[in-house]
């Protein structure tokens, strides 16, 4: 088998490796190997020319292509809230008198045990409060 064929096999292996790695480095090296294999097959470059094409294309892909691809895949502007972070800051309606001992709020249609964030405060049914902290299955609430 000629050298360009080995470059194409290496490109395929690098793509498979990227499926397990997921950091886009192997994908950029695969692009370099594919470019080396194709230029060797089309233009008849020898192993030295193919290695040079591999080095140049891989370097360009790593320094320019990888950051662009990562920015597309790992955008931070659309972070999904999960767990406790979904209710922090939410508005709730007091259902049962809240003091330092007990209380209950309706939070997005669910009943939660509640205590005041400031232990000296108390809230009456019907008042609107905001979730400041979560302590296990109890929300600590307060006013804005």
Secondary structure by P-SEA (a helix, b strand, c coil): ccaaaaaaaaaaaaaaaaaaaccaaaaaaaaaaaaaaaaaaaccccaaaaaaaaaaaaaaaaacaaaaaaaaaccccccccccccccccbbbbbcccccccccccccccbbbbbbbccccccccccbbbbbccccccbbbbbcc
